[in-house]
Structure formats: C-alpha cells, structure tokens
C-alpha cells in the first residue's frame, strides 16, 4: 500500500504543476513505468502547423522522469541528460508517451527510455535520459500529497 500511496502522490504532483494547465494531460504511474496522454491542440503548433518539438520533449521527459520517480520517495529528481529522435510530425489526435526505467543505481542515479505514439499506435519519437536526485524534498509544497 505504501508504494501505491507514493505513486498517487506523484500523480498529484504532476497534475498540479502549473505547466500542465496548458496541456491537460492524463498520467498513470506504476512501479518503474509511466504513461502520459494529451490531446493535440493547435496552440502547441509551430509555424508549419504541426506539434512543436518542445511538446515531444515534454511528453518523453515526463514519462521517463516519473517512471524513475516511482523508485524514489525522498527527493525531487532532476533530468541530467535527455536525447530524442523524432520520427514523424503530429498534427491532430491523442498522443501517448510510455516511459520505463532501464537502470537504477541504488536509487541514486536512474536511466529511462520513453516512446511517443500517435493515436494510431505509430511511434512518432523516442528518447532516453538520465535522472539524478536533487536536494528538494518531496512534500506538499510540490503538490506531493
């Protein structure tokens, strides 16, 4: 039950982050995994009328980050590195990012990968990142409640 409470607190923290008022995401966190979905909105487009790369990054980074955070109950993690490969543009529909932990070094340093899919299930981007502990404790001020 303790793990389930931790995962729900992480979901609350994510949902309360001010940036997510722009995207209105759905998140589900499991131990070592995370799934995040949003509806594509033209407000997120670049001049060529497709989803801006920053949204790809946000989705991939968030899914990988929260997969890692599921293993850490003490402090806020930080993205140390993240590399993305873009496969195809997105202009409409729902997109879903799926993150999974690939390496956990004694809950100190994490690696995770994430894939981003369009609503037809085609991969549109993927990435991998490294996440490290900060000195910021997980608490109600962060929305971790």
JOFENJO-V512934 format. One record per run of one state. SS is the DSSP state (2 for helix, 1 for strand, 0 for the rest). FROM is the first residue (numbers start at 1). TO is the last residue. Records with the same first field share a line. If there is no record, write none. Layout:
BEGIN
SS = FROM-TO  FROM-TO
END
This chain:
BEGIN
0 = 1-1  17-19  24-25  31-32  40-41  46-50  52-52  70-74  87-93  106-108  118-122  138-139  143-145
2 = 2-16  20-23  42-44  53-69  140-142
1 = 26-30  33-39  45-45  51-51  75-86  94-105  109-117  123-137
END
